[in-house]
Amino acid sequence: MITKTASTEEVTYSMILDGETVSFLTVDAETRKVCNVETANGHERKGYARALWEAANAEAECFHDVEHHRTEAGHLFAEAVGGETIAPELAHVADCALCEDADFNPFED
């Protein structure tokens, strides 16, 4: 069963099995950018996160964060489910060196 919990800041879609939350996906209420997606140990690779992505998108289009804000798992999720990446100006984070300084190179010494 998929449930939805909303606040003014975010919307969370949860996969509930036998009364236990086994996966959830949270999107920003305004931009519909995915903020977090998690699946409990032992429940991975069963399509729960994908089902949540599809449920969220059925209500309104959702977007993945820009690549430099994603974890490795988040990047793999974005590639697996498809969908658009949010516009960079909507993903801006004030304490992100890449967002604040276009000349910043995290791989330079």
C-alpha positions in Angstrom: 0.0 0.0 0.0 1.3 3.5 -0.9 0.5 6.4 1.5 1.0 10.1 1.1 1.9 12.6 3.8 2.1 16.3 2.9 3.2 19.5 4.6 3.8 22.9 3.2 7.5 22.0 2.6 7.5 18.4 1.4 5.4 15.5 0.2 6.4 11.9 1.3 5.1 8.8 -0.4 5.6 5.6 1.6 5.4 1.9 0.8 3.8 0.1 3.7 3.9 -3.7 3.9 2.3 -5.5 6.9 2.3 -2.2 8.9 6.0 -1.5 8.2 7.4 1.3 6.0 9.7 -0.4 3.7 10.4 2.5 1.3 9.8 6.2 1.0 10.3 9.0 -1.5 10.2 12.6 -0.4 9.7 15.5 -2.9 9.9 19.3 -2.3 6.3 20.5 -2.3 7.0 23.6 -4.4 9.5 22.4 -7.0 8.7 18.6 -7.0 12.4 17.8 -6.7 13.2 14.5 -5.1 14.9 15.3 -1.8 15.3 11.7 -0.5 14.5 8.1 -1.4 15.2 5.2 0.8 14.4 1.5 0.9 14.9 -0.6 4.1 17.5 -3.3 4.1 16.1 -6.6 2.9 13.5 -4.8 0.7 15.8 -3.5 -2.0 15.4 -4.4 -5.7 11.7 -5.2 -5.4 10.5 -2.1 -7.3 9.2 -0.3 -4.2 11.1 3.0 -4.9 10.1 2.9 -8.6 6.4 2.4 -7.6 6.7 5.5 -5.3 8.3 7.5 -8.1 5.4 6.5 -10.4 2.8 7.4 -7.8 4.4 10.8 -7.2 4.6 11.5 -10.9 1.0 10.5 -11.4 0.0 13.5 -9.2 2.5 16.0 -10.7 5.8 15.7 -12.6 8.7 15.1 -10.3 12.4 16.0 -11.0 15.7 14.5 -10.0 18.3 16.8 -8.3 21.2 18.0 -10.4 24.0 15.4 -10.6 26.5 17.1 -8.3 23.9 17.0 -5.4 23.1 13.3 -5.8 24.6 10.4 -3.9 25.8 7.5 -6.0 22.7 5.6 -5.1 20.6 8.6 -5.9 22.2 8.8 -9.3 21.6 5.1 -10.0 18.0 5.6 -9.0 17.6 8.6 -11.3 19.1 6.6 -14.2 16.9 3.6 -13.5 13.6 5.3 -13.3 14.2 8.0 -15.9 12.6 11.4 -15.7 13.9 14.9 -16.0 16.5 16.7 -13.9 15.4 19.9 -12.2 16.6 23.2 -13.7 19.9 24.2 -12.1 18.6 27.5 -10.9 15.9 25.7 -8.9 18.5 23.3 -7.4 20.8 26.1 -6.1 22.1 25.5 -2.6 23.9 28.4 -0.9 26.4 26.2 0.9 27.3 24.2 -2.2 30.7 25.3 -3.7 29.6 24.1 -7.1 26.4 26.2 -7.0 28.1 29.3 -5.6 31.3 29.3 -7.7 31.2 28.2 -11.3 35.0 28.1 -11.4 35.2 25.7 -8.4 36.7 22.3 -9.3 36.4 19.8 -6.4 39.1 17.6 -8.2 41.8 20.3 -8.2 44.5 20.2 -5.6 
